[in-house]
Amino acid sequence: MADRFSELIRNCPPDRWEDPSPCPGWTAWDVAAHVVSNHRRAIAGLDRSGYSAPARSEDLPQAWDAASEEVKAALRDPVKAHVLLEEEFGSITFEEFVRRMACADTLIHGWDLARATGQNEVLDPGAVAVATEILQPEVGDIRMPKAFGAKVSPAADADAQTRLLNFLGRQV
């Protein structure tokens, strides 16, 4: 999922960063900055340090590359991967938080970024299956302000990607 998000952020046409995204009130830049910020937040959770959201003056593809590489490096470190994160993260290991974050954030917001910027919106079917498995049982926890919107009823013949996106409030 990180590689796909890297492709989307690097290939974003420069004139499309301010285009509206499927996330109400967010532009393509806001969506990408949110994903970068959550990766920074995950790393900060390892040592309880602070983190900041990307500033408008930052090079967003560079910020993404740095944050993504830090997460990948921490996952390769068996000690860091198994650090138990505090309550703010749900009292789960770093590795499990990243797995969930990748599904909810990197995968779904990758679709949001692709939609906003006119790029390929097709999600990896395996990632869609994992995200569905992780997110559907959390239906009560993910329906909150600034998270996922109300479910959209999918068409009877909707594919797995469309059903997941509709479940998360996206109009497809």
C-alpha positions as a Python dict, from the first residue, in 0.01 Angstrom:
ca = {
    (1, 'M'): (0, 0, 0),
    (2, 'A'): (287, 234, 77),
    (3, 'D'): (434, 179, -269),
    (4, 'R'): (101, 257, -434),
    (5, 'F'): (62, 574, -225),
    (6, 'S'): (418, 671, -322),
    (7, 'E'): (323, 635, -688),
    (8, 'L'): (10, 848, -642),
    (9, 'I'): (183, 1126, -452),
    (10, 'R'): (479, 1141, -693),
    (11, 'N'): (255, 1139, -999),
    (12, 'C'): (9, 1399, -875),
    (13, 'P'): (-15, 1670, -1139),
    (14, 'P'): (115, 1992, -979),
    (15, 'D'): (-203, 2178, -1068),
    (16, 'R'): (-426, 1918, -894),
    (17, 'W'): (-307, 1951, -531),
    (18, 'E'): (-585, 2197, -448),
    (19, 'D'): (-860, 1996, -616),
    (20, 'P'): (-1138, 1875, -385),
    (21, 'S'): (-1117, 1520, -257),
    (22, 'P'): (-1397, 1278, -165),
    (23, 'C'): (-1328, 1377, 199),
    (24, 'P'): (-1558, 1674, 269),
    (25, 'G'): (-1362, 1997, 307),
    (26, 'W'): (-1029, 1838, 212),
    (27, 'T'): (-820, 1894, -98),
    (28, 'A'): (-587, 1638, -252),
    (29, 'W'): (-304, 1807, -58),
    (30, 'D'): (-498, 1774, 269),
    (31, 'V'): (-553, 1401, 212),
    (32, 'A'): (-185, 1335, 138),
    (33, 'A'): (-72, 1552, 431),
    (34, 'H'): (-307, 1358, 660),
    (35, 'V'): (-150, 1027, 560),
    (36, 'V'): (202, 1169, 609),
    (37, 'S'): (96, 1304, 948),
    (38, 'N'): (-39, 966, 1060),
    (39, 'H'): (286, 797, 960),
    (40, 'R'): (476, 1058, 1162),
    (41, 'R'): (233, 999, 1450),
    (42, 'A'): (303, 625, 1440),
    (43, 'I'): (679, 682, 1464),
    (44, 'A'): (629, 931, 1748),
    (45, 'G'): (429, 665, 1931),
    (46, 'L'): (738, 448, 1957),
    (47, 'D'): (930, 691, 2176),
    (48, 'R'): (647, 920, 2286),
    (49, 'S'): (804, 1209, 2098),
    (50, 'G'): (615, 1483, 1923),
    (51, 'Y'): (528, 1504, 1558),
    (52, 'S'): (386, 1763, 1327),
    (53, 'A'): (164, 1763, 1025),
    (54, 'P'): (332, 1870, 703),
    (55, 'A'): (347, 2244, 650),
    (56, 'R'): (229, 2390, 321),
    (57, 'S'): (589, 2490, 254),
    (58, 'E'): (711, 2127, 272),
    (59, 'D'): (772, 1913, -31),
    (60, 'L'): (492, 1662, 22),
    (61, 'P'): (644, 1375, -182),
    (62, 'Q'): (969, 1413, 15),
    (63, 'A'): (779, 1427, 345),
    (64, 'W'): (592, 1109, 246),
    (65, 'D'): (911, 928, 145),
    (66, 'A'): (1078, 1013, 478),
    (67, 'A'): (778, 918, 692),
    (68, 'S'): (715, 598, 499),
    (69, 'E'): (1079, 492, 521),
    (70, 'E'): (1081, 553, 897),
    (71, 'V'): (777, 329, 939),
    (72, 'K'): (929, 57, 720),
    (73, 'A'): (1257, 70, 914),
    (74, 'A'): (1073, 42, 1246),
    (75, 'L'): (878, -257, 1117),
    (76, 'R'): (1205, -430, 1021),
    (77, 'D'): (1333, -382, 1378),
    (78, 'P'): (1186, -665, 1587),
    (79, 'V'): (1205, -462, 1908),
    (80, 'K'): (1033, -154, 1763),
    (81, 'A'): (777, -359, 1572),
    (82, 'H'): (655, -512, 1899),
    (83, 'V'): (654, -198, 2115),
    (84, 'L'): (316, -164, 2283),
    (85, 'L'): (176, 177, 2196),
    (86, 'E'): (-17, 373, 2457),
    (87, 'E'): (-392, 404, 2491),
    (88, 'E'): (-415, 681, 2231),
    (89, 'F'): (-332, 412, 1975),
    (90, 'G'): (-560, 148, 2127),
    (91, 'S'): (-293, -27, 2337),
    (92, 'I'): (-170, -238, 2046),
    (93, 'T'): (176, -306, 1910),
    (94, 'F'): (338, -72, 1661),
    (95, 'E'): (318, -347, 1399),
    (96, 'E'): (-58, -395, 1450),
    (97, 'F'): (-122, -20, 1452),
    (98, 'V'): (64, 17, 1122),
    (99, 'R'): (-134, -274, 974),
    (100, 'R'): (-459, -103, 1070),
    (101, 'M'): (-333, 243, 971),
    (102, 'A'): (-224, 113, 631),
    (103, 'C'): (-573, -23, 570),
    (104, 'A'): (-771, 272, 695),
    (105, 'D'): (-538, 549, 593),
    (106, 'T'): (-296, 460, 321),
    (107, 'L'): (-528, 236, 121),
    (108, 'I'): (-852, 433, 144),
    (109, 'H'): (-692, 776, 127),
    (110, 'G'): (-491, 649, -167),
    (111, 'W'): (-823, 604, -344),
    (112, 'D'): (-928, 953, -229),
    (113, 'L'): (-604, 1100, -367),
    (114, 'A'): (-641, 912, -695),
    (115, 'R'): (-1002, 1029, -734),
    (116, 'A'): (-912, 1391, -655),
    (117, 'T'): (-619, 1401, -894),
    (118, 'G'): (-751, 1195, -1186),
    (119, 'Q'): (-523, 897, -1131),
    (120, 'N'): (-594, 522, -1140),
    (121, 'E'): (-847, 443, -864),
    (122, 'V'): (-813, 64, -871),
    (123, 'L'): (-711, -74, -530),
    (124, 'D'): (-521, -395, -471),
    (125, 'P'): (-785, -669, -425),
    (126, 'G'): (-585, -838, -147),
    (127, 'A'): (-555, -510, 42),
    (128, 'V'): (-929, -449, -4),
    (129, 'A'): (-1001, -791, 151),
    (130, 'V'): (-773, -721, 450),
    (131, 'A'): (-916, -373, 500),
    (132, 'T'): (-1271, -509, 488),
    (133, 'E'): (-1182, -776, 745),
    (134, 'I'): (-1024, -520, 979),
    (135, 'L'): (-1268, -232, 939),
    (136, 'Q'): (-1612, -396, 928),
    (137, 'P'): (-1603, -516, 1291),
    (138, 'E'): (-1505, -162, 1397),
    (139, 'V'): (-1814, -2, 1248),
    (140, 'G'): (-1902, 177, 1574),
    (141, 'D'): (-1552, 310, 1629),
    (142, 'I'): (-1498, 452, 1282),
    (143, 'R'): (-1819, 655, 1259),
    (144, 'M'): (-1706, 976, 1420),
    (145, 'P'): (-1641, 1334, 1315),
    (146, 'K'): (-1342, 1372, 1082),
    (147, 'A'): (-1327, 994, 1029),
    (148, 'F'): (-1544, 787, 799),
    (149, 'G'): (-1885, 905, 685),
    (150, 'A'): (-2218, 727, 689),
    (151, 'K'): (-2241, 408, 487),
    (152, 'V'): (-2358, 433, 129),
    (153, 'S'): (-2575, 147, 2),
    (154, 'P'): (-2383, -34, -271),
    (155, 'A'): (-2544, -163, -587),
    (156, 'A'): (-2639, -530, -577),
    (157, 'D'): (-2363, -615, -824),
    (158, 'A'): (-2092, -395, -664),
    (159, 'D'): (-1742, -535, -653),
    (160, 'A'): (-1543, -572, -328),
    (161, 'Q'): (-1364, -236, -374),
    (162, 'T'): (-1691, -50, -424),
    (163, 'R'): (-1853, -225, -128),
    (164, 'L'): (-1560, -125, 97),
    (165, 'L'): (-1558, 234, -24),
    (166, 'N'): (-1935, 258, 20),
    (167, 'F'): (-1903, 109, 370),
    (168, 'L'): (-1663, 393, 449),
    (169, 'G'): (-1897, 659, 314),
    (170, 'R'): (-1745, 709, -29),
    (171, 'Q'): (-1965, 768, -331),
    (172, 'V'): (-1819, 569, -618),
}
